[in-house]
Amino acid sequence: MIRTVATKPYLDQKPGTSGLRKKVPVFQQEHYAENFIQSIFDALDGFAGKTLVIGGDGRFYNREVIQKAIAMAAANGFGKVMVGQGGILSTPAASHVIRKYQTFGGIILSASHNPGGPHEDFGIKYNAGNGGPAPEKLTDAIFEKTKAISSFKIADIDTIDIDTIGTVKAAGMTVEIIDPVADYAELMESLFNFDVLRKLFKSGFRMRFDAMHAVTGPYAKEILENRLGAPNGTCRNFKPLPDFGGHHPDPNLVHAKHLYDEMMGPDAPDFGAASDGDGDRNLIIGKGIFVTPSDSVAMLSANAKLAPGYKDGLKGIARSMPTSGAADRVAHKLGIGIYETPTGWKFFGNLLDAGMATICGEESAGTGSNHVREKDGLWAVLLWLNILAVRGESCKQVVTEHWATYGRNYYSRHDYEEVETERANALVDELRAKLGSLPGTSVRGMKIASADDFAYHDPVDGSTSEHQGIRVLFEGGSRVVFRLSGTGTTGATLRVYIERYEPDKSRHDLDTQVALADLIAAADDIAGIRSHTGRNKPSVIT
């Protein structure tokens, strides 16, 4: 029943910040998915007879690869696999299942917020036994295995019915199809005051949640409408579709503009939110106000003790380096640690496991806590609701009061998508070459205090991660950060992060792009964005 199949390496299987992502036709090449899955297993030790979690976000090609992964897990000696019904398992839910049932690890099939469909994106990533993404040491080992692979093992088994909850045997391995929502919903009920939230909705509180035809739909429908009593119709686009309904499941102001427009309209609900393809990102919009992801991390941290799961306070806050410094000010006031890491949730894992951080966040709309080892879109939404319910205030009131207390970090990210890789690399190389000469010079009347290529020294395991983004810091606390993203599948995405701190509350109502105009122009002066990319403006502004 077990076959060893000869294969040849593909040399493009280097995992990015969150696994291997390519276009579907790439994954459909002969043995492409099998090679990567076998390389994961080859890089691991000690899993014989252990349990592996398998699930995904429901995108195109999800079901086919799940069948391959099941058959290969059986052939490689796993004793059991747990698979989300219908192949559905959000990334945070998968992390929770791994942790709750103490499984060896898990394979998550997703390309996160990237589009789905026959010619769109697909991805495979491995999560370790702590529920978090594989650390760099493991992803590097997987990549090395992909370059030398000569065969893979697979069991000749019938197609597994993944739509029916229950247990079957396959090549001597147990296959358990689980309810993908139940364990996660139970976890959320342990962290938040569901009685207070039921009263909030019963009082007439109106909310709009857009699941973007992605994986969070079943979770939001069950928790918000079925358990908390939100009116039917609160959750929109809640059925996961292989192509996400033809839309881009990225909860930002471009791809969720319809939600933004509704929340800025005359009959706006009290609160609006959305999540992405695999359920780990969030968009928060109050009536008449958009909450930036960086601000959201800070505001959730400042108010977390209002939720039962965080009533004893936070151990610390961690943020990715490009995320604004708003959370730093909260940490300083609370007298707790603040940790600045590279982009990629895997870097938070050590801090969470060591009990050094409780809440973590990224400017790319990822927020989470120590309840799992992934960012968690619906968790952030529920914590916001818990805060609003306890404080009895609107989202706008919470935001403006926070700014009055801590000051406002004007912040924006400019994405230049699908830039020719060579041109993007040239921009970064040239910028790195002149970092030493920038401090002390002035651009647009602003003096540069320092400039560096960010390196992270992990306080837990002592490891170092270099070349994690180029920082240009100005006197007065403003900064510009340049970074090439590792989450796309075509060309390179140049991300430019612009931030200005404003303590004066009389200046907290400026338009963000106006407040940052001189820094935006300075970024182009310093890096030559237009000349290198050939673009006159960013693809996306958030």
KEBAKOL-147455 format. One line per field, with one value per residue (C-alpha): residue number from 0; residue in one letter; chain; z, y, x. Coordinates in steps of 0.1 Angstrom, whole numbers, plus 5000, padded with zeros to 4 digits. Layout:
k: [NUM,...];
r: [A,...];
c: [A,...];
zz: [Z,...];
yy: [Y,...];
xx: [X,...];
// end
This chain:
k: [0,1,2,3,4,5,6,7,8,9,10,11,12,13,14,15,16,17,18,19,20,21,22,23,24,25,26,27,28,29,30,31,32,33,34,35,36,37,38,39,40,41,42,43,44,45,46,47,48,49,50,51,52,53,54,55,56,57,58,59,60,61,62,63,64,65,66,67,68,69,70,71,72,73,74,75,76,77,78,79,80,81,82,83,84,85,86,87,88,89,90,91,92,93,94,95,96,97,98,99,100,101,102,103,104,105,106,107,108,109,110,111,112,113,114,115,116,117,118,119,120,121,122,123,124,125,126,127,128,129,130,131,132,133,134,135,136,137,138,139,140,141,142,143,144,145,146,147,148,149,150,151,152,153,154,155,156,157,158,159,160,161,162,163,164,165,166,167,168,169,170,171,172,173,174,175,176,177,178,179,180,181,182,183,184,185,186,187,188,189,190,191,192,193,194,195,196,197,198,199,200,201,202,203,204,205,206,207,208,209,210,211,212,213,214,215,216,217,218,219,220,221,222,223,224,225,226,227,228,229,230,231,232,233,234,235,236,237,238,239,240,241,242,243,244,245,246,247,248,249,250,251,252,253,254,255,256,257,258,259,260,261,262,263,264,265,266,267,268,269,270,271,272,273,274,275,276,277,278,279,280,281,282,283,284,285,286,287,288,289,290,291,292,293,294,295,296,297,298,299,300,301,302,303,304,305,306,307,308,309,310,311,312,313,314,315,316,317,318,319,320,321,322,323,324,325,326,327,328,329,330,331,332,333,334,335,336,337,338,339,340,341,342,343,344,345,346,347,348,349,350,351,352,353,354,355,356,357,358,359,360,361,362,363,364,365,366,367,368,369,370,371,372,373,374,375,376,377,378,379,380,381,382,383,384,385,386,387,388,389,390,391,392,393,394,395,396,397,398,399,400,401,402,403,404,405,406,407,408,409,410,411,412,413,414,415,416,417,418,419,420,421,422,423,424,425,426,427,428,429,430,431,432,433,434,435,436,437,438,439,440,441,442,443,444,445,446,447,448,449,450,451,452,453,454,455,456,457,458,459,460,461,462,463,464,465,466,467,468,469,470,471,472,473,474,475,476,477,478,479,480,481,482,483,484,485,486,487,488,489,490,491,492,493,494,495,496,497,498,499,500,501,502,503,504,505,506,507,508,509,510,511,512,513,514,515,516,517,518,519,520,521,522,523,524,525,526,527,528,529,530,531,532,533,534,535,536,537,538,539,540,541];
r: [M,I,R,T,V,A,T,K,P,Y,L,D,Q,K,P,G,T,S,G,L,R,K,K,V,P,V,F,Q,Q,E,H,Y,A,E,N,F,I,Q,S,I,F,D,A,L,D,G,F,A,G,K,T,L,V,I,G,G,D,G,R,F,Y,N,R,E,V,I,Q,K,A,I,A,M,A,A,A,N,G,F,G,K,V,M,V,G,Q,G,G,I,L,S,T,P,A,A,S,H,V,I,R,K,Y,Q,T,F,G,G,I,I,L,S,A,S,H,N,P,G,G,P,H,E,D,F,G,I,K,Y,N,A,G,N,G,G,P,A,P,E,K,L,T,D,A,I,F,E,K,T,K,A,I,S,S,F,K,I,A,D,I,D,T,I,D,I,D,T,I,G,T,V,K,A,A,G,M,T,V,E,I,I,D,P,V,A,D,Y,A,E,L,M,E,S,L,F,N,F,D,V,L,R,K,L,F,K,S,G,F,R,M,R,F,D,A,M,H,A,V,T,G,P,Y,A,K,E,I,L,E,N,R,L,G,A,P,N,G,T,C,R,N,F,K,P,L,P,D,F,G,G,H,H,P,D,P,N,L,V,H,A,K,H,L,Y,D,E,M,M,G,P,D,A,P,D,F,G,A,A,S,D,G,D,G,D,R,N,L,I,I,G,K,G,I,F,V,T,P,S,D,S,V,A,M,L,S,A,N,A,K,L,A,P,G,Y,K,D,G,L,K,G,I,A,R,S,M,P,T,S,G,A,A,D,R,V,A,H,K,L,G,I,G,I,Y,E,T,P,T,G,W,K,F,F,G,N,L,L,D,A,G,M,A,T,I,C,G,E,E,S,A,G,T,G,S,N,H,V,R,E,K,D,G,L,W,A,V,L,L,W,L,N,I,L,A,V,R,G,E,S,C,K,Q,V,V,T,E,H,W,A,T,Y,G,R,N,Y,Y,S,R,H,D,Y,E,E,V,E,T,E,R,A,N,A,L,V,D,E,L,R,A,K,L,G,S,L,P,G,T,S,V,R,G,M,K,I,A,S,A,D,D,F,A,Y,H,D,P,V,D,G,S,T,S,E,H,Q,G,I,R,V,L,F,E,G,G,S,R,V,V,F,R,L,S,G,T,G,T,T,G,A,T,L,R,V,Y,I,E,R,Y,E,P,D,K,S,R,H,D,L,D,T,Q,V,A,L,A,D,L,I,A,A,A,D,D,I,A,G,I,R,S,H,T,G,R,N,K,P,S,V,I,T];
c: [A,A,A,A,A,A,A,A,A,A,A,A,A,A,A,A,A,A,A,A,A,A,A,A,A,A,A,A,A,A,A,A,A,A,A,A,A,A,A,A,A,A,A,A,A,A,A,A,A,A,A,A,A,A,A,A,A,A,A,A,A,A,A,A,A,A,A,A,A,A,A,A,A,A,A,A,A,A,A,A,A,A,A,A,A,A,A,A,A,A,A,A,A,A,A,A,A,A,A,A,A,A,A,A,A,A,A,A,A,A,A,A,A,A,A,A,A,A,A,A,A,A,A,A,A,A,A,A,A,A,A,A,A,A,A,A,A,A,A,A,A,A,A,A,A,A,A,A,A,A,A,A,A,A,A,A,A,A,A,A,A,A,A,A,A,A,A,A,A,A,A,A,A,A,A,A,A,A,A,A,A,A,A,A,A,A,A,A,A,A,A,A,A,A,A,A,A,A,A,A,A,A,A,A,A,A,A,A,A,A,A,A,A,A,A,A,A,A,A,A,A,A,A,A,A,A,A,A,A,A,A,A,A,A,A,A,A,A,A,A,A,A,A,A,A,A,A,A,A,A,A,A,A,A,A,A,A,A,A,A,A,A,A,A,A,A,A,A,A,A,A,A,A,A,A,A,A,A,A,A,A,A,A,A,A,A,A,A,A,A,A,A,A,A,A,A,A,A,A,A,A,A,A,A,A,A,A,A,A,A,A,A,A,A,A,A,A,A,A,A,A,A,A,A,A,A,A,A,A,A,A,A,A,A,A,A,A,A,A,A,A,A,A,A,A,A,A,A,A,A,A,A,A,A,A,A,A,A,A,A,A,A,A,A,A,A,A,A,A,A,A,A,A,A,A,A,A,A,A,A,A,A,A,A,A,A,A,A,A,A,A,A,A,A,A,A,A,A,A,A,A,A,A,A,A,A,A,A,A,A,A,A,A,A,A,A,A,A,A,A,A,A,A,A,A,A,A,A,A,A,A,A,A,A,A,A,A,A,A,A,A,A,A,A,A,A,A,A,A,A,A,A,A,A,A,A,A,A,A,A,A,A,A,A,A,A,A,A,A,A,A,A,A,A,A,A,A,A,A,A,A,A,A,A,A,A,A,A,A,A,A,A,A,A,A,A,A,A,A,A,A,A,A,A,A,A,A,A,A,A,A,A,A,A,A,A,A,A,A,A,A,A,A,A,A,A,A,A,A,A,A,A,A,A,A,A,A,A,A,A,A,A];
zz: [5000,5004,4972,4969,4938,4921,4916,4907,4927,4919,4927,4935,4967,4992,5018,5024,5057,5058,5039,5002,4979,4942,4915,4912,4878,4895,4923,4896,4880,4884,4920,4929,4960,4968,4968,4992,5016,5016,5022,5053,5066,5058,5078,5109,5134,5159,5144,5140,5154,5162,5151,5122,5117,5081,5069,5047,5037,5011,4981,4947,4948,4986,4984,4960,4981,5013,4998,4988,5023,5040,5018,5023,5061,5062,5041,5062,5095,5112,5134,5129,5110,5121,5091,5092,5077,5040,5042,5062,5091,5096,5104,5141,5145,5132,5157,5185,5175,5174,5209,5224,5213,5216,5181,5165,5142,5112,5075,5066,5029,5023,5005,5032,5017,4982,4955,4948,4916,4889,4879,4912,4944,4966,4995,5019,5053,5083,5119,5147,5179,5197,5171,5155,5120,5115,5127,5102,5112,5101,5070,5059,5065,5044,5016,5017,5015,4984,4965,4970,4970,4948,4960,4980,4999,4993,5003,4977,4995,4984,4984,5019,5025,5042,5042,5069,5105,5119,5119,5093,5088,5058,5054,5091,5100,5117,5098,5119,5102,5128,5132,5122,5143,5177,5194,5183,5194,5228,5231,5223,5249,5275,5267,5263,5282,5260,5284,5280,5242,5241,5260,5236,5205,5224,5230,5193,5186,5148,5133,5098,5094,5059,5057,5020,5010,5029,5058,5087,5074,5093,5125,5125,5116,5145,5171,5162,5151,5166,5200,5206,5190,5164,5139,5109,5081,5104,5086,5049,5023,5049,5026,5017,4980,4960,4943,4971,4949,4924,4949,4966,5002,5017,5044,5035,5023,4986,4986,5013,5001,5001,5039,5044,5023,5043,5076,5065,5053,5069,5081,5091,5116,5150,5141,5110,5106,5080,5078,5051,5032,5060,5089,5105,5095,5105,5094,5121,5111,5136,5126,5108,5116,5103,5129,5115,5124,5143,5163,5169,5185,5209,5217,5223,5246,5265,5271,5272,5309,5303,5288,5312,5295,5302,5335,5352,5327,5300,5303,5274,5239,5207,5173,5140,5132,5104,5128,5143,5177,5192,5211,5226,5244,5259,5271,5287,5306,5317,5328,5307,5280,5244,5217,5181,5158,5120,5100,5102,5130,5136,5153,5180,5189,5212,5231,5236,5246,5271,5287,5277,5256,5257,5227,5194,5163,5127,5106,5079,5099,5120,5157,5182,5217,5236,5232,5199,5180,5150,5144,5147,5129,5146,5181,5174,5164,5196,5218,5202,5209,5245,5250,5235,5255,5288,5282,5268,5242,5205,5185,5176,5213,5222,5194,5201,5238,5232,5210,5236,5262,5243,5212,5176,5154,5118,5098,5063,5041,5004,4984,4950,4938,4912,4906,4884,4909,4894,4897,4933,4943,4927,4947,4980,4971,4963,4994,5016,5000,5011,5046,5062,5046,5054,5091,5096,5062,5056,5032,5027,5057,5080,5095,5094,5128,5119,5092,5093,5079,5108,5125,5152,5181,5197,5235,5240,5218,5210,5172,5148,5117,5094,5065,5078,5065,5059,5085,5081,5113,5115,5144,5163,5160,5124,5102,5068,5064,5031,5028,5001,5010,5010,5007,4970,4941,4911,4910,4942,4964,4977,5009,5022,5057,5067,5103,5122,5159,5169,5206,5201,5203,5184,5154,5157,5130,5100,5069,5072,5037,5042,5076,5060,5027,5033,5046,5015,4992,5013,5009,4971,4973,4994,4976,4941,4941,4909,4889,4901,4898,4869,4891,4897,4926,4949,4939,4974,5002,5037];
yy: [5000,5023,5035,5052,5075,5088,5125,5154,5186,5220,5247,5274,5259,5284,5292,5329,5345,5322,5290,5283,5303,5300,5302,5272,5260,5259,5236,5215,5205,5169,5161,5198,5196,5161,5172,5201,5180,5152,5178,5190,5154,5148,5179,5166,5139,5118,5119,5082,5073,5110,5132,5158,5185,5193,5220,5251,5282,5265,5280,5264,5232,5229,5196,5179,5187,5176,5141,5141,5152,5125,5097,5110,5113,5077,5066,5085,5070,5094,5075,5100,5130,5155,5172,5201,5192,5201,5209,5240,5252,5288,5294,5305,5276,5252,5266,5261,5225,5217,5231,5217,5182,5184,5171,5169,5198,5207,5215,5245,5251,5287,5318,5340,5372,5365,5357,5322,5304,5282,5308,5325,5317,5286,5279,5252,5259,5238,5248,5232,5216,5249,5259,5285,5288,5269,5289,5300,5271,5246,5264,5266,5229,5222,5243,5223,5191,5204,5209,5173,5153,5122,5104,5107,5082,5080,5054,5040,5047,5056,5092,5102,5117,5149,5163,5139,5143,5110,5086,5062,5041,5046,5025,5018,5055,5071,5099,5120,5146,5173,5202,5231,5257,5240,5241,5276,5290,5273,5291,5325,5320,5314,5346,5371,5379,5365,5375,5412,5408,5393,5423,5446,5431,5429,5466,5473,5475,5471,5455,5444,5416,5408,5374,5380,5345,5332,5309,5331,5329,5298,5310,5344,5331,5306,5330,5364,5353,5319,5324,5361,5369,5394,5398,5375,5392,5407,5384,5389,5367,5340,5310,5301,5298,5284,5318,5340,5351,5365,5390,5397,5385,5411,5432,5467,5499,5489,5454,5461,5496,5487,5481,5514,5533,5518,5527,5563,5566,5583,5550,5533,5504,5510,5487,5472,5444,5420,5391,5377,5344,5322,5342,5356,5393,5419,5452,5474,5504,5522,5545,5573,5562,5537,5522,5515,5481,5497,5518,5487,5468,5497,5503,5466,5464,5494,5480,5443,5439,5446,5411,5381,5363,5393,5406,5401,5424,5418,5404,5424,5436,5426,5443,5439,5465,5482,5486,5520,5529,5534,5502,5512,5541,5518,5494,5522,5534,5499,5492,5461,5449,5460,5439,5449,5419,5413,5408,5373,5359,5331,5357,5362,5325,5325,5356,5340,5306,5323,5343,5376,5389,5385,5406,5408,5428,5437,5467,5443,5438,5408,5409,5381,5370,5340,5321,5306,5310,5328,5361,5359,5381,5372,5373,5410,5417,5400,5419,5452,5443,5433,5467,5487,5468,5473,5509,5518,5540,5541,5530,5566,5577,5550,5560,5597,5593,5570,5596,5623,5601,5588,5610,5600,5581,5592,5561,5548,5519,5523,5491,5489,5455,5431,5452,5435,5416,5429,5465,5461,5444,5472,5498,5480,5473,5510,5521,5497,5510,5546,5539,5550,5584,5593,5603,5640,5649,5667,5658,5682,5701,5671,5659,5622,5609,5574,5548,5510,5476,5461,5430,5411,5394,5370,5375,5339,5317,5341,5337,5367,5375,5401,5423,5426,5461,5494,5521,5558,5577,5615,5638,5642,5606,5604,5575,5558,5520,5501,5464,5438,5415,5378,5370,5376,5352,5374,5398,5417,5439,5470,5482,5517,5525,5562,5574,5607,5611,5640,5647,5678,5667,5698,5683,5648,5653,5658,5637,5610,5615,5653,5648,5626,5644,5656,5622,5605,5629,5623,5585,5589,5613,5589,5556,5567,5548,5563,5559,5523,5510,5532,5538,5573,5561,5530,5501,5502,5528,5517];
xx: [5000,5030,5048,5082,5079,5110,5111,5134,5139,5122,5147,5121,5106,5121,5094,5087,5076,5046,5053,5056,5033,5030,5004,4981,4995,5029,5016,4999,5032,5040,5051,5054,5032,5044,5080,5074,5053,5079,5106,5086,5085,5122,5132,5113,5122,5102,5067,5062,5028,5020,4992,4992,4966,4956,4933,4931,4912,4890,4907,4910,4932,4927,4908,4933,4963,4946,4941,4978,4989,4967,4982,5017,5013,5002,5031,5056,5045,5021,4996,4967,4956,4929,4913,4888,4855,4853,4891,4882,4904,4913,4949,4942,4918,4945,4970,4944,4937,4974,4978,4946,4952,4990,4996,5030,5023,5001,5000,4980,4970,4966,4980,4965,4951,4961,4935,4923,4912,4926,4952,4956,4976,4980,5003,5015,5031,5040,5032,5051,5039,5035,5009,5031,5047,5079,5109,5135,5158,5132,5121,5157,5161,5129,5143,5176,5156,5136,5169,5181,5149,5149,5117,5086,5064,5027,5000,4976,4943,4908,4898,4889,4854,4864,4829,4815,4826,4839,4868,4881,4913,4937,4968,4968,4965,4935,4918,4895,4873,4866,4841,4864,4846,4836,4870,4878,4843,4848,4882,4867,4840,4867,4885,4856,4825,4798,4770,4780,4783,4748,4734,4753,4735,4702,4704,4703,4740,4745,4775,4787,4812,4825,4840,4850,4838,4868,4875,4863,4827,4816,4834,4818,4784,4785,4799,4784,4749,4743,4760,4759,4726,4737,4709,4708,4726,4753,4778,4781,4798,4802,4803,4839,4844,4874,4879,4866,4837,4862,4874,4907,4903,4925,4907,4921,4906,4910,4896,4870,4861,4824,4826,4845,4819,4791,4808,4813,4777,4747,4732,4764,4762,4780,4809,4824,4850,4864,4889,4910,4915,4927,4913,4944,4940,4914,4900,4884,4862,4840,4811,4829,4864,4890,4913,4948,4962,4990,4966,4945,4973,4980,4943,4936,4966,4956,4921,4927,4921,4884,4881,4881,4909,4933,4919,4953,4970,4997,5032,5044,5036,5054,5052,5069,5095,5074,5044,5041,5054,5019,5021,5054,5038,5011,5038,5058,5027,5018,5054,5057,5081,5079,5096,5104,5107,5111,5079,5064,5044,5069,5092,5066,5065,5095,5083,5048,5062,5086,5058,5074,5046,5008,4996,5014,5006,5017,5008,4996,4964,4976,4968,4968,4977,4991,4958,4973,5005,4991,4975,4938,4913,4881,4898,4907,4871,4857,4882,4871,4835,4842,4859,4831,4805,4823,4832,4798,4814,4816,4847,4854,4853,4878,4901,4901,4905,4935,4951,4945,4962,4991,4995,4988,5011,5002,5010,5006,5019,5025,5027,5042,5030,5045,5076,5102,5123,5156,5145,5132,5165,5185,5166,5173,5209,5216,5198,5219,5250,5244,5231,5263,5262,5226,5228,5233,5220,5187,5158,5129,5140,5141,5174,5182,5192,5201,5197,5202,5193,5173,5187,5168,5185,5161,5161,5149,5171,5199,5194,5200,5179,5195,5183,5148,5140,5158,5150,5156,5149,5145,5150,5117,5106,5094,5107,5105,5110,5116,5111,5105,5076,5078,5041,5035,5038,5046,5076,5084,5063,5080,5065,5072,5061,5058,5052,5050,5043,5020,5016,4994,4958,4947,4965,4949,4923,4945,4942,4968,4983,4985,5001,5027,5032,5068,5079,5063,5082,5114,5111,5112,5141,5161,5153,5145,5112,5098,5130,5135,5100,5087,5056,5042,5021,5017,4994,4978,4978,4967];
// end
